Amino acid sequence: MNAGREVRAVGLNLGLRLYILLVAIFLPTFLIYYVYNVRTIEALHAGEVDDVVRMNSFRIEDWLVHYDSLPDLTDAEVLAIKDELRRITEGPNTGIESVSLFQGTRSEGLRFVTGFGPYSNTRPVAEDVQALIQGKTVKIDVLRGENVFQAASVPLRHHGEVLSVAHMDVLPGRIGLGLRLREIKASLILGATGLVLAVGVGVAFFFHVAVRQPIRHLTDAMGDATEGNLNALVDI
């Protein structure tokens, strides 16, 4: 019977080693699967945020092109522009919390025109000046409380010339995939966990049928032989 116990121990040992080997193979695969999908989703979400900023900057440019005397706006025109900025920030799922509009040139610098929203700033930041000089959008991430905002400084063209900059404070979590990003990540984790469990159950079933049952038949036959039944047979 000692031999039978040793054979059973060897069977369990082989099963454990096989399971550890398969986990070592599949776990990195599932990890790569999760990381790849998360990065793909985040890239798509970043594209959605960029599209929102771009579309609203075009929207502001379309308003400003109607003002021929952009450097010398009247109070009524400033109020009209502020009302349009309010519509942007209050739009459904735009994710834009605040907009500040600055006007100026490379030589004269920027001056505040109007703005709307809780984070509207009357003074241009370095990124606004950089956007004016380079003529392209400059973005940085800003942490406010528990939320990560994207501050986008967008140069605006007036009859083909950059004469103003829109500073937008964007909350990506309110845009497109950002509304469901946590749920999507949780679903990916649950899916990967389910695949790992399915593989584990499959390995356990395969090992039970292909390895443990034959070993059990062998040990039973060896037990019969030790009791004097030398005619005990085992199918190989």
MILUMRO-883961 format. One record per residue (C-alpha): residue number from 1; residue in one letter; chain; y, z, x. Coordinates in pm, 1 decimal. Example, Ala and Ser with C-alpha at 12.3 -4.5 7.8 and 13.67 -1.06 7.14 Angstrom:
BEGIN
+------+------+--------+----------+----------+----------+
| seza | zati | drenti |        v |        w |        u |
+------+------+--------+----------+----------+----------+
|    1 |    a |      A |   -450.0 |    780.0 |   1230.0 |
|    2 |    s |      A |   -106.0 |    714.0 |   1367.0 |
+------+------+--------+----------+----------+----------+
//
This chain:
BEGIN
+------+------+--------+----------+----------+----------+
| seza | zati | drenti |        v |        w |        u |
+------+------+--------+----------+----------+----------+
|    1 |    m |      A |      0.0 |      0.0 |      0.0 |
|    2 |    n |      A |    228.2 |     50.6 |    296.8 |
|    3 |    a |      A |    204.9 |   -321.0 |    370.3 |
|    4 |    g |      A |    306.4 |   -397.2 |     13.4 |
|    5 |    r |      A |    609.6 |   -172.3 |     42.2 |
|    6 |    e |      A |    704.2 |   -339.8 |    368.2 |
|    7 |    v |      A |    678.2 |   -683.8 |    207.5 |
|    8 |    r |      A |    893.4 |   -569.9 |    -85.0 |
|    9 |    a |      A |   1150.2 |   -430.9 |    158.6 |
|   10 |    v |      A |   1155.5 |   -760.8 |    343.7 |
|   11 |    g |      A |   1208.5 |   -940.8 |     11.3 |
|   12 |    l |      A |   1501.5 |   -719.8 |    -80.0 |
|   13 |    n |      A |   1642.4 |   -760.8 |    268.6 |
|   14 |    l |      A |   1623.4 |  -1138.8 |    242.2 |
|   15 |    g |      A |   1782.6 |  -1133.7 |   -101.7 |
|   16 |    l |      A |   2074.1 |   -921.9 |     14.0 |
|   17 |    r |      A |   2129.7 |  -1141.0 |    318.4 |
|   18 |    l |      A |   2113.9 |  -1456.7 |    107.9 |
|   19 |    y |      A |   2365.7 |  -1315.2 |   -139.4 |
|   20 |    i |      A |   2603.8 |  -1208.1 |    138.5 |
|   21 |    l |      A |   2574.2 |  -1553.5 |    295.8 |
|   22 |    l |      A |   2657.2 |  -1731.3 |    -28.2 |
|   23 |    v |      A |   2949.8 |  -1497.7 |    -97.5 |
|   24 |    a |      A |   3078.8 |  -1565.7 |    255.5 |
|   25 |    i |      A |   3059.6 |  -1938.9 |    179.8 |
|   26 |    f |      A |   3204.0 |  -1941.3 |   -172.4 |
|   27 |    l |      A |   3469.9 |  -1670.7 |   -145.1 |
|   28 |    p |      A |   3692.2 |  -1867.7 |    100.0 |
|   29 |    t |      A |   3644.1 |  -2175.0 |   -121.9 |
|   30 |    f |      A |   3766.2 |  -1987.2 |   -427.0 |
|   31 |    l |      A |   4053.3 |  -1840.1 |   -227.4 |
|   32 |    i |      A |   4158.9 |  -2189.1 |   -115.4 |
|   33 |    y |      A |   4126.0 |  -2308.7 |   -475.8 |
|   34 |    y |      A |   4354.0 |  -2027.7 |   -597.4 |
|   35 |    v |      A |   4616.6 |  -2070.7 |   -324.3 |
|   36 |    y |      A |   4623.5 |  -2449.8 |   -367.4 |
|   37 |    n |      A |   4671.0 |  -2428.7 |   -744.1 |
|   38 |    v |      A |   4938.1 |  -2157.9 |   -718.4 |
|   39 |    r |      A |   5134.4 |  -2358.6 |   -460.9 |
|   40 |    t |      A |   5102.8 |  -2673.8 |   -671.7 |
|   41 |    i |      A |   5232.6 |  -2490.9 |   -979.0 |
|   42 |    e |      A |   5516.5 |  -2333.2 |   -780.6 |
|   43 |    a |      A |   5612.5 |  -2675.7 |   -643.1 |
|   44 |    l |      A |   5617.5 |  -2821.0 |   -995.6 |
|   45 |    h |      A |   5826.9 |  -2526.5 |  -1111.9 |
|   46 |    a |      A |   6071.7 |  -2572.6 |   -823.4 |
|   47 |    g |      A |   6105.3 |  -2935.2 |   -930.9 |
|   48 |    e |      A |   6182.2 |  -2823.4 |  -1286.2 |
|   49 |    v |      A |   6455.2 |  -2589.0 |  -1159.1 |
|   50 |    d |      A |   6605.2 |  -2867.0 |   -946.9 |
|   51 |    d |      A |   6604.9 |  -3099.9 |  -1247.8 |
|   52 |    v |      A |   6789.1 |  -2842.8 |  -1461.0 |
|   53 |    v |      A |   7054.8 |  -2792.1 |  -1192.8 |
|   54 |    r |      A |   7089.7 |  -3167.0 |  -1139.0 |
|   55 |    m |      A |   7117.0 |  -3255.0 |  -1508.2 |
|   56 |    n |      A |   7378.6 |  -2988.9 |  -1575.5 |
|   57 |    s |      A |   7579.6 |  -3091.6 |  -1269.6 |
|   58 |    f |      A |   7582.8 |  -3449.0 |  -1404.8 |
|   59 |    r |      A |   7691.2 |  -3304.4 |  -1736.9 |
|   60 |    i |      A |   7988.4 |  -3128.1 |  -1577.1 |
|   61 |    e |      A |   8079.3 |  -3441.4 |  -1380.6 |
|   62 |    d |      A |   8087.2 |  -3639.3 |  -1706.2 |
|   63 |    w |      A |   8339.7 |  -3392.3 |  -1846.8 |
|   64 |    l |      A |   8559.6 |  -3387.6 |  -1539.7 |
|   65 |    v |      A |   8580.9 |  -3764.7 |  -1510.4 |
|   66 |    h |      A |   8794.3 |  -3764.3 |  -1827.4 |
|   67 |    y |      A |   9061.8 |  -3558.0 |  -1651.7 |
|   68 |    d |      A |   9268.3 |  -3789.3 |  -1434.7 |
|   69 |    s |      A |   9487.5 |  -3504.9 |  -1310.0 |
|   70 |    l |      A |   9199.4 |  -3285.0 |  -1188.4 |
|   71 |    p |      A |   9407.7 |  -3086.3 |   -938.1 |
|   72 |    d |      A |   9669.6 |  -3012.2 |  -1204.5 |
|   73 |    l |      A |   9471.2 |  -2914.5 |  -1513.6 |
|   74 |    t |      A |   9662.4 |  -2769.1 |  -1804.2 |
|   75 |    d |      A |   9569.4 |  -2433.5 |  -1956.8 |
|   76 |    a |      A |   9422.4 |  -2611.1 |  -2257.9 |
|   77 |    e |      A |   9206.5 |  -2829.7 |  -2033.4 |
|   78 |    v |      A |   9085.0 |  -2526.8 |  -1839.2 |
|   79 |    l |      A |   8987.5 |  -2354.4 |  -2164.3 |
|   80 |    a |      A |   8807.0 |  -2669.1 |  -2278.9 |
|   81 |    i |      A |   8607.0 |  -2681.5 |  -1954.1 |
|   82 |    k |      A |   8527.5 |  -2309.1 |  -1980.4 |
|   83 |    d |      A |   8394.5 |  -2366.8 |  -2330.4 |
|   84 |    e |      A |   8165.0 |  -2638.6 |  -2196.4 |
|   85 |    l |      A |   8039.7 |  -2402.4 |  -1924.7 |
|   86 |    r |      A |   7967.6 |  -2145.4 |  -2194.1 |
|   87 |    r |      A |   7753.4 |  -2399.5 |  -2377.0 |
|   88 |    i |      A |   7550.8 |  -2456.8 |  -2060.0 |
|   89 |    t |      A |   7479.2 |  -2087.3 |  -2006.3 |
|   90 |    e |      A |   7397.6 |  -2026.4 |  -2372.1 |
|   91 |    g |      A |   7168.0 |  -2326.9 |  -2406.5 |
|   92 |    p |      A |   6798.7 |  -2261.9 |  -2489.4 |
|   93 |    n |      A |   6580.4 |  -2211.6 |  -2180.4 |
|   94 |    t |      A |   6834.8 |  -2358.7 |  -1938.9 |
|   95 |    g |      A |   6791.3 |  -2062.6 |  -1704.1 |
|   96 |    i |      A |   7155.3 |  -2089.8 |  -1594.6 |
|   97 |    e |      A |   7313.1 |  -1746.1 |  -1623.6 |
|   98 |    s |      A |   7658.4 |  -1822.0 |  -1484.8 |
|   99 |    v |      A |   7868.3 |  -2117.5 |  -1372.0 |
|  100 |    s |      A |   8183.3 |  -2108.5 |  -1157.9 |
|  101 |    l |      A |   8391.6 |  -2421.9 |  -1105.8 |
|  102 |    f |      A |   8599.4 |  -2468.2 |   -789.2 |
|  103 |    q |      A |   8832.0 |  -2755.1 |   -706.1 |
|  104 |    g |      A |   8965.7 |  -2869.4 |   -370.6 |
|  105 |    t |      A |   8926.4 |  -3090.5 |    -67.1 |
|  106 |    r |      A |   8786.5 |  -3049.2 |    282.5 |
|  107 |    s |      A |   9131.4 |  -3002.7 |    428.9 |
|  108 |    e |      A |   9272.2 |  -2771.5 |    160.5 |
|  109 |    g |      A |   8958.6 |  -2571.0 |     79.8 |
|  110 |    l |      A |   8845.6 |  -2455.0 |   -263.5 |
|  111 |    r |      A |   9027.2 |  -2272.1 |   -540.0 |
|  112 |    f |      A |   8882.8 |  -2121.9 |   -856.2 |
|  113 |    v |      A |   8932.4 |  -2322.9 |  -1175.3 |
|  114 |    t |      A |   8726.2 |  -2142.8 |  -1438.5 |
|  115 |    g |      A |   8385.4 |  -1996.1 |  -1498.7 |
|  116 |    f |      A |   8157.5 |  -1833.1 |  -1749.7 |
|  117 |    g |      A |   7875.7 |  -1577.2 |  -1730.3 |
|  118 |    p |      A |   7814.1 |  -1226.9 |  -1592.6 |
|  119 |    y |      A |   7785.9 |  -1347.2 |  -1232.1 |
|  120 |    s |      A |   8081.0 |  -1584.6 |  -1235.7 |
|  121 |    n |      A |   8282.5 |  -1536.0 |   -915.8 |
|  122 |    t |      A |   8647.0 |  -1624.3 |   -868.8 |
|  123 |    r |      A |   8602.9 |  -1665.9 |   -493.4 |
|  124 |    p |      A |   8397.6 |  -1941.4 |   -332.9 |
|  125 |    v |      A |   8113.8 |  -1835.2 |   -103.9 |
|  126 |    a |      A |   8013.3 |  -2000.7 |    221.7 |
|  127 |    e |      A |   7756.4 |  -2217.5 |     43.3 |
|  128 |    d |      A |   8024.9 |  -2358.6 |   -185.9 |
|  129 |    v |      A |   8236.5 |  -2464.6 |    111.1 |
|  130 |    q |      A |   7928.6 |  -2606.4 |    280.9 |
|  131 |    a |      A |   7844.6 |  -2811.4 |    -29.9 |
|  132 |    l |      A |   8199.9 |  -2948.6 |    -37.8 |
|  133 |    i |      A |   8193.2 |  -3047.0 |    330.7 |
|  134 |    q |      A |   7840.6 |  -3190.7 |    340.1 |
|  135 |    g |      A |   7851.2 |  -3347.0 |     -4.8 |
|  136 |    k |      A |   7505.8 |  -3218.3 |    -99.5 |
|  137 |    t |      A |   7359.1 |  -2927.0 |   -293.2 |
|  138 |    v |      A |   7310.5 |  -2599.2 |   -107.7 |
|  139 |    k |      A |   7068.4 |  -2340.1 |   -251.3 |
|  140 |    i |      A |   6986.0 |  -1980.7 |   -156.7 |
|  141 |    d |      A |   6778.9 |  -1707.4 |   -322.6 |
|  142 |    v |      A |   6960.7 |  -1393.1 |   -434.1 |
|  143 |    l |      A |   6788.0 |  -1069.3 |   -540.8 |
|  144 |    r |      A |   6957.4 |   -893.8 |   -832.2 |
|  145 |    g |      A |   6766.4 |   -591.2 |   -955.3 |
|  146 |    e |      A |   6408.4 |   -700.9 |  -1020.6 |
|  147 |    n |      A |   6497.3 |  -1068.5 |  -1060.9 |
|  148 |    v |      A |   6523.0 |  -1336.7 |   -793.7 |
|  149 |    f |      A |   6806.3 |  -1577.0 |   -873.6 |
|  150 |    q |      A |   6873.3 |  -1914.3 |   -718.9 |
|  151 |    a |      A |   7239.0 |  -1966.0 |   -630.7 |
|  152 |    a |      A |   7305.4 |  -2341.3 |   -627.3 |
|  153 |    s |      A |   7632.1 |  -2485.7 |   -496.6 |
|  154 |    v |      A |   7656.7 |  -2841.8 |   -626.2 |
|  155 |    p |      A |   7926.0 |  -3090.5 |   -515.0 |
|  156 |    l |      A |   8083.0 |  -3279.7 |   -805.5 |
|  157 |    r |      A |   8226.5 |  -3627.4 |   -769.9 |
|  158 |    h |      A |   8543.1 |  -3734.0 |   -942.7 |
|  159 |    h |      A |   8571.3 |  -4115.8 |   -939.6 |
|  160 |    g |      A |   8334.0 |  -4125.9 |   -641.0 |
|  161 |    e |      A |   8509.4 |  -3855.6 |   -436.9 |
|  162 |    v |      A |   8393.8 |  -3495.4 |   -400.2 |
|  163 |    l |      A |   8682.8 |  -3290.4 |   -536.8 |
|  164 |    s |      A |   8505.8 |  -2991.0 |   -690.4 |
|  165 |    v |      A |   8199.1 |  -2767.7 |   -661.5 |
|  166 |    a |      A |   7995.3 |  -2600.8 |   -935.8 |
|  167 |    h |      A |   7836.3 |  -2272.7 |   -837.8 |
|  168 |    m |      A |   7536.9 |  -2202.5 |  -1065.5 |
|  169 |    d |      A |   7339.4 |  -1878.4 |  -1081.0 |
|  170 |    v |      A |   6995.9 |  -1982.4 |  -1201.1 |
|  171 |    l |      A |   6707.9 |  -1760.1 |  -1314.7 |
|  172 |    p |      A |   6393.4 |  -1969.5 |  -1249.2 |
|  173 |    g |      A |   6183.1 |  -1737.0 |  -1463.6 |
|  174 |    r |      A |   6356.2 |  -1876.3 |  -1772.5 |
|  175 |    i |      A |   6281.0 |  -2240.3 |  -1692.0 |
|  176 |    g |      A |   5966.9 |  -2438.5 |  -1777.2 |
|  177 |    l |      A |   5657.7 |  -2306.4 |  -1602.0 |
|  178 |    g |      A |   5851.0 |  -1996.8 |  -1498.1 |
|  179 |    l |      A |   5812.1 |  -1866.5 |  -1853.7 |
|  180 |    r |      A |   5432.3 |  -1862.8 |  -1809.1 |
|  181 |    l |      A |   5393.4 |  -1832.4 |  -1431.7 |
|  182 |    r |      A |   5240.0 |  -1483.5 |  -1440.8 |
|  183 |    e |      A |   4997.5 |  -1583.3 |  -1714.8 |
|  184 |    i |      A |   4892.4 |  -1892.5 |  -1520.4 |
|  185 |    k |      A |   4830.0 |  -1690.3 |  -1202.5 |
|  186 |    a |      A |   4630.7 |  -1433.3 |  -1401.1 |
|  187 |    s |      A |   4424.2 |  -1712.9 |  -1557.2 |
|  188 |    l |      A |   4349.6 |  -1858.7 |  -1214.2 |
|  189 |    i |      A |   4235.6 |  -1517.5 |  -1086.8 |
|  190 |    l |      A |   4014.6 |  -1466.9 |  -1392.7 |
|  191 |    g |      A |   3872.7 |  -1816.7 |  -1351.8 |
|  192 |    a |      A |   3792.5 |  -1762.1 |   -983.4 |
|  193 |    t |      A |   3638.6 |  -1421.5 |  -1061.6 |
|  194 |    g |      A |   3427.6 |  -1577.9 |  -1336.5 |
|  195 |    l |      A |   3303.1 |  -1844.7 |  -1095.2 |
|  196 |    v |      A |   3211.1 |  -1580.4 |   -836.8 |
|  197 |    l |      A |   3019.1 |  -1381.5 |  -1099.6 |
|  198 |    a |      A |   2845.4 |  -1696.8 |  -1225.1 |
|  199 |    v |      A |   2737.1 |  -1783.1 |   -871.1 |
|  200 |    g |      A |   2617.4 |  -1426.0 |   -819.0 |
|  201 |    v |      A |   2409.6 |  -1432.2 |  -1138.1 |
|  202 |    g |      A |   2270.5 |  -1774.2 |  -1046.0 |
|  203 |    v |      A |   2173.0 |  -1654.4 |   -697.7 |
|  204 |    a |      A |   2010.6 |  -1340.4 |   -838.4 |
|  205 |    f |      A |   1810.1 |  -1543.4 |  -1091.2 |
|  206 |    f |      A |   1702.0 |  -1799.9 |   -831.3 |
|  207 |    f |      A |   1598.9 |  -1529.9 |   -586.7 |
|  208 |    h |      A |   1408.2 |  -1343.1 |   -855.5 |
|  209 |    v |      A |   1209.4 |  -1651.8 |   -958.3 |
|  210 |    a |      A |   1166.7 |  -1821.8 |   -620.5 |
|  211 |    v |      A |   1124.8 |  -1521.8 |   -390.3 |
|  212 |    r |      A |   1068.3 |  -1183.8 |   -555.0 |
|  213 |    q |      A |    806.0 |  -1292.2 |   -807.4 |
|  214 |    p |      A |    584.3 |  -1458.5 |   -541.4 |
|  215 |    i |      A |    626.8 |  -1150.9 |   -319.9 |
|  216 |    r |      A |    531.0 |   -923.6 |   -611.5 |
|  217 |    h |      A |    218.1 |  -1132.7 |   -678.2 |
|  218 |    l |      A |    131.4 |  -1112.1 |   -308.7 |
|  219 |    t |      A |    173.7 |   -734.7 |   -293.1 |
|  220 |    d |      A |    -29.9 |   -691.1 |   -613.3 |
|  221 |    a |      A |   -312.8 |   -895.5 |   -460.7 |
|  222 |    m |      A |   -290.5 |   -692.7 |   -140.8 |
|  223 |    g |      A |   -313.2 |   -374.8 |   -349.6 |
|  224 |    d |      A |   -625.1 |   -507.3 |   -523.4 |
|  225 |    a |      A |   -775.0 |   -591.8 |   -185.1 |
|  226 |    t |      A |   -715.6 |   -241.6 |    -51.9 |
|  227 |    e |      A |   -898.0 |   -105.8 |   -357.4 |
|  228 |    g |      A |  -1203.5 |   -317.0 |   -272.4 |
|  229 |    n |      A |  -1139.8 |   -633.0 |   -476.4 |
|  230 |    l |      A |  -1174.6 |   -889.1 |   -198.5 |
|  231 |    n |      A |  -1181.9 |  -1177.4 |   -447.8 |
|  232 |    a |      A |   -813.3 |  -1131.8 |   -536.6 |
|  233 |    l |      A |   -632.0 |  -1465.0 |   -506.5 |
|  234 |    v |      A |   -264.1 |  -1558.1 |   -477.4 |
|  235 |    d |      A |   -126.2 |  -1903.2 |   -560.3 |
|  236 |    i |      A |     68.1 |  -2043.6 |   -264.5 |
+------+------+--------+----------+----------+----------+
//
